[in-house]
């Protein structure tokens, strides 16, 4: 009799404790494409630069005036859809391409341009902003957003 009660108690524990824990377990996360050290570097750099969120950027994109919007993604990503009016200067080439593309080099170089940089997830925007500051641009801001959130919010995309 005592053995039956213990077995019944064990089943109660399994049914009411173990099974719900298994069902509530998180789905496995997608495999990381880079080590955590990369995220740590981006977080550190983010503290050293100007950063705005998607809502503030939306206001700028709607009325950009003389501001320049840089899409720091690769050309294939850029051609798949971008924030209207954005210029494609990939992260890996920003320090080299910005001069003739936007800054008027060599005739009238303007390092005080008002520049906003975005990318797919935010990391390349942060690193590009820092790189442009390091070569002398004084008014560069990274946009802390995921482009998918921009699309999800039904904000405009240019193709």
NUMI-930979 format. One record per residue: x, y, z of N, C-alpha, C in turn; residue in three letters. Coordinates in steps of 0.2 Angstrom, whole numbers, always signed. Layout:
NUMI-930979
SITE,X,Y,Z,X,Y,Z,X,Y,Z,ala .
...
end
This chain:
NUMI-930979
SITE,+4,-6,+0,+0,+0,+0,+4,+6,+0,unk .
SITE,+9,+6,+4,+14,+12,+5,+17,+13,-2,unk .
SITE,+19,+8,-5,+23,+8,-12,+18,+11,-17,unk .
SITE,+12,+10,-17,+7,+12,-22,+6,+20,-20,unk .
SITE,+6,+22,-14,+6,+29,-13,+12,+33,-15,unk .
SITE,+18,+30,-14,+24,+33,-17,+24,+34,-24,unk .
SITE,+22,+29,-28,+21,+29,-35,+17,+34,-37,unk .
SITE,+11,+34,-34,+6,+39,-36,+9,+46,-35,unk .
SITE,+12,+47,-29,+15,+54,-28,+21,+56,-33,unk .
SITE,+24,+51,-35,+29,+52,-40,+26,+54,-47,unk .
SITE,+21,+51,-48,+17,+53,-55,+14,+60,-54,unk .
SITE,+12,+62,-48,+9,+69,-47,+15,+74,-48,unk .
SITE,+21,+72,-46,+26,+77,-47,+28,+77,-54,unk .
SITE,+28,+72,-58,+30,+72,-65,+25,+76,-69,unk .
SITE,+18,+74,-67,+13,+78,-71,+13,+85,-69,unk .
SITE,+13,+87,-63,+12,+94,-61,+19,+98,-61,unk .
SITE,+24,+95,-61,+31,+99,-60,+35,+98,-66,unk .
SITE,+37,+92,-68,+42,+91,-73,+39,+92,-80,unk .
SITE,+33,+90,-82,+30,+91,-88,+29,+98,-90,unk .
SITE,+26,+102,-85,+25,+109,-87,+32,+113,-88,unk .
SITE,+37,+111,-84,+44,+114,-85,+47,+112,-92,unk .
SITE,+46,+106,-94,+48,+105,-101,+44,+108,-106,unk .
SITE,+38,+109,-105,+34,+113,-110,+35,+120,-110,unk .
SITE,+37,+123,-105,+39,+130,-104,+46,+132,-106,unk .
SITE,+50,+127,-108,+57,+128,-110,+57,+133,-116,unk .
SITE,+61,+137,-116,+62,+142,-122,+64,+138,-128,unk .
SITE,+62,+140,-134,+64,+137,-140,+71,+139,-141,unk .
SITE,+75,+134,-144,+82,+135,-145,+83,+142,-149,unk .
SITE,+88,+146,-147,+90,+152,-150,+94,+150,-157,unk .
SITE,+93,+155,-161,+97,+154,-168,+104,+154,-166,unk .
SITE,+108,+150,-170,+115,+150,-169,+118,+157,-170,unk .
SITE,+123,+159,-166,+126,+166,-167,+131,+165,-173,unk .
SITE,+131,+171,-176,+136,+171,-182,+142,+174,-180,unk .
SITE,+143,+177,-174,+149,+180,-172,+150,+179,-164,unk .
SITE,+156,+179,-161,+157,+178,-154,+154,+184,-150,unk .
SITE,+153,+183,-144,+150,+188,-140,+155,+194,-139,unk .
SITE,+161,+193,-140,+166,+199,-140,+164,+204,-145,unk .
SITE,+162,+203,-150,+160,+208,-155,+154,+212,-153,unk .
SITE,+149,+209,-149,+144,+213,-146,+147,+217,-141,unk .
SITE,+152,+215,-137,+155,+219,-132,+158,+225,-135,unk .
SITE,+162,+224,-140,+165,+230,-144,+160,+235,-146,unk .
SITE,+155,+233,-149,+149,+237,-151,+146,+241,-145,unk .
SITE,+145,+237,-140,+142,+241,-134,+147,+246,-131,unk .
SITE,+153,+245,-131,+158,+249,-129,+159,+256,-133,unk .
SITE,+159,+254,-140,+159,+260,-145,+153,+264,-144,unk .
SITE,+147,+261,-143,+141,+264,-143,+141,+270,-137,unk .
SITE,+145,+269,-132,+145,+274,-127,+149,+280,-129,unk .
SITE,+153,+279,-134,+158,+284,-136,+155,+289,-142,unk .
SITE,+149,+287,-144,+146,+291,-150,+139,+293,-149,unk .
SITE,+137,+297,-153,+130,+299,-153,+125,+294,-156,unk .
SITE,+120,+292,-152,+115,+287,-154,+108,+290,-154,unk .
SITE,+104,+288,-159,+97,+290,-158,+93,+283,-159,unk .
SITE,+86,+283,-157,+82,+277,-158,+78,+278,-165,unk .
SITE,+74,+273,-166,+71,+273,-173,+66,+278,-173,unk .
SITE,+62,+280,-168,+57,+285,-168,+60,+292,-170,unk .
SITE,+66,+293,-166,+69,+300,-168,+72,+300,-175,unk .
SITE,+74,+294,-177,+77,+294,-184,+71,+294,-189,unk .
SITE,+65,+292,-188,+59,+292,-192,+58,+300,-193,unk .
SITE,+58,+304,-188,+57,+311,-189,+62,+314,-193,unk .
SITE,+68,+312,-193,+73,+315,-197,+72,+313,-204,unk .
SITE,+71,+306,-205,+70,+304,-212,+64,+307,-215,unk .
SITE,+59,+309,-212,+53,+312,-215,+55,+319,-217,unk .
SITE,+59,+322,-213,+61,+329,-215,+69,+330,-214,unk .
SITE,+72,+327,-219,+80,+327,-218,+83,+333,-219,unk .
SITE,+80,+338,-223,+84,+344,-224,+91,+343,-227,unk .
SITE,+96,+346,-224,+103,+344,-227,+106,+338,-224,unk .
SITE,+103,+335,-220,+106,+329,-217,+107,+323,-222,unk .
SITE,+112,+319,-221,+114,+314,-225,+112,+307,-221,unk .
SITE,+109,+303,-225,+107,+296,-222,+112,+291,-225,unk .
SITE,+116,+287,-221,+120,+282,-224,+117,+275,-222,unk .
SITE,+117,+271,-227,+115,+264,-226,+122,+260,-226,unk .
SITE,+124,+258,-220,+131,+254,-220,+131,+247,-222,unk .
SITE,+125,+245,-225,+125,+238,-227,+129,+237,-233,unk .
SITE,+129,+230,-235,+133,+229,-242,+128,+230,-247,unk .
SITE,+131,+232,-253,+127,+234,-259,+121,+229,-261,unk .
SITE,+122,+222,-260,+116,+218,-261,+110,+219,-256,unk .
SITE,+112,+220,-250,+107,+222,-245,+103,+228,-246,unk .
SITE,+107,+233,-248,+105,+240,-250,+100,+240,-255,unk .
SITE,+101,+236,-261,+97,+235,-266,+90,+232,-265,unk .
SITE,+90,+228,-260,+84,+224,-258,+79,+229,-255,unk .
SITE,+81,+235,-252,+76,+240,-249,+80,+244,-244,unk .
SITE,+78,+250,-244,+82,+255,-240,+77,+260,-237,unk .
SITE,+80,+264,-232,+76,+270,-230,+77,+275,-236,unk .
SITE,+71,+278,-238,+71,+283,-243,+76,+288,-243,unk .
SITE,+80,+289,-248,+85,+294,-248,+92,+292,-245,unk .
SITE,+93,+286,-243,+99,+284,-240,+104,+283,-246,unk .
SITE,+110,+284,-244,+116,+283,-248,+120,+277,-246,unk .
SITE,+122,+272,-250,+125,+266,-248,+132,+267,-248,unk .
SITE,+135,+267,-242,+142,+267,-241,+143,+261,-236,unk .
SITE,+146,+255,-238,+146,+250,-234,+151,+251,-228,unk .
SITE,+150,+248,-223,+154,+248,-217,+162,+247,-218,unk .
SITE,+163,+242,-222,+171,+241,-223,+174,+246,-227,unk .
SITE,+170,+251,-231,+173,+256,-235,+172,+263,-233,unk .
SITE,+168,+264,-228,+166,+270,-226,+171,+276,-225,unk .
SITE,+177,+274,-222,+182,+279,-221,+185,+281,-228,unk .
SITE,+184,+277,-233,+187,+278,-240,+182,+282,-245,unk .
SITE,+176,+279,-245,+171,+281,-249,+168,+288,-248,unk .
SITE,+167,+290,-242,+163,+296,-240,+166,+302,-243,unk .
SITE,+173,+302,-244,+176,+309,-246,+173,+311,-252,unk .
SITE,+174,+307,-257,+171,+310,-264,+164,+309,-265,unk .
SITE,+161,+304,-262,+154,+303,-262,+150,+308,-259,unk .
SITE,+152,+311,-253,+148,+316,-249,+151,+322,-247,unk .
SITE,+158,+321,-245,+161,+327,-242,+164,+332,-246,unk .
SITE,+164,+331,-253,+167,+336,-257,+174,+336,-258,unk .
SITE,+177,+331,-256,+185,+330,-257,+187,+330,-264,unk .
SITE,+192,+333,-267,+197,+337,-263,+195,+345,-263,unk .
SITE,+190,+347,-266,+189,+354,-267,+187,+358,-261,unk .
SITE,+181,+356,-259,+178,+359,-253,+176,+354,-248,unk .
SITE,+180,+351,-244,+179,+345,-240,+175,+348,-234,unk .
SITE,+170,+345,-232,+165,+347,-227,+165,+341,-222,unk .
SITE,+168,+341,-216,+168,+336,-211,+163,+338,-206,unk .
SITE,+159,+343,-207,+153,+345,-202,+147,+343,-205,unk .
SITE,+146,+339,-210,+140,+336,-212,+136,+333,-207,unk .
SITE,+129,+334,-207,+125,+331,-202,+123,+324,-205,unk .
SITE,+126,+318,-202,+126,+312,-205,+122,+307,-200,unk .
SITE,+118,+303,-203,+115,+298,-199,+116,+291,-202,unk .
SITE,+118,+286,-198,+120,+280,-201,+116,+274,-198,unk .
SITE,+113,+270,-202,+109,+264,-200,+112,+258,-204,unk .
SITE,+109,+252,-202,+111,+246,-205,+105,+241,-204,unk .
SITE,+107,+235,-204,+102,+229,-203,+100,+228,-196,unk .
SITE,+105,+228,-192,+104,+226,-184,+107,+232,-180,unk .
SITE,+111,+236,-182,+113,+242,-178,+121,+242,-177,unk .
SITE,+124,+236,-177,+131,+235,-175,+135,+239,-180,unk .
SITE,+134,+238,-187,+138,+241,-192,+137,+249,-192,unk .
SITE,+131,+251,-190,+130,+258,-189,+134,+261,-184,unk .
SITE,+135,+258,-178,+139,+260,-173,+146,+260,-175,unk .
SITE,+148,+255,-178,+156,+255,-180,+157,+260,-185,unk .
SITE,+153,+261,-190,+154,+265,-195,+154,+273,-193,unk .
SITE,+149,+274,-188,+149,+281,-185,+156,+282,-182,unk .
SITE,+158,+277,-178,+165,+278,-174,+170,+279,-179,unk .
SITE,+170,+275,-185,+176,+276,-190,+175,+283,-193,unk .
SITE,+170,+285,-195,+169,+292,-198,+171,+297,-193,unk .
SITE,+170,+297,-186,+172,+301,-181,+180,+301,-181,unk .
SITE,+182,+295,-181,+190,+294,-181,+193,+298,-187,unk .
SITE,+190,+298,-192,+194,+302,-198,+192,+309,-199,unk .
SITE,+188,+312,-194,+187,+319,-193,+180,+321,-194,unk .
SITE,+175,+317,-195,+168,+320,-196,+166,+321,-189,unk .
SITE,+162,+327,-188,+161,+329,-181,+153,+329,-180,unk .
SITE,+149,+327,-184,+142,+327,-183,+139,+321,-186,unk .
SITE,+141,+315,-183,+139,+309,-186,+135,+305,-180,unk .
SITE,+129,+302,-182,+125,+299,-177,+123,+292,-179,unk .
SITE,+123,+287,-175,+121,+280,-176,+114,+280,-175,unk .
SITE,+111,+276,-179,+103,+274,-178,+103,+267,-174,unk .
SITE,+101,+267,-168,+100,+261,-165,+93,+258,-166,unk .
SITE,+93,+254,-172,+87,+250,-174,+88,+244,-178,unk .
SITE,+83,+240,-178,+84,+234,-183,+80,+237,-189,unk .
SITE,+82,+236,-195,+78,+238,-201,+72,+234,-201,unk .
SITE,+72,+228,-199,+65,+224,-199,+60,+227,-195,unk .
SITE,+62,+231,-189,+57,+234,-185,+54,+241,-189,unk .
SITE,+59,+244,-193,+57,+249,-197,+51,+247,-202,unk .
SITE,+52,+241,-205,+48,+238,-210,+41,+236,-206,unk .
SITE,+42,+233,-201,+36,+231,-197,+32,+237,-195,unk .
SITE,+35,+243,-194,+31,+249,-192,+28,+252,-198,unk .
SITE,+29,+249,-203,+26,+251,-210,+29,+258,-212,unk .
SITE,+35,+259,-210,+39,+265,-212,+41,+264,-219,unk .
SITE,+42,+269,-223,+43,+269,-230,+50,+265,-232,unk .
SITE,+50,+261,-237,+56,+258,-240,+56,+259,-247,unk .
SITE,+62,+261,-249,+63,+263,-256,+67,+257,-259,unk .
SITE,+65,+255,-266,+68,+250,-269,+71,+252,-276,unk .
end
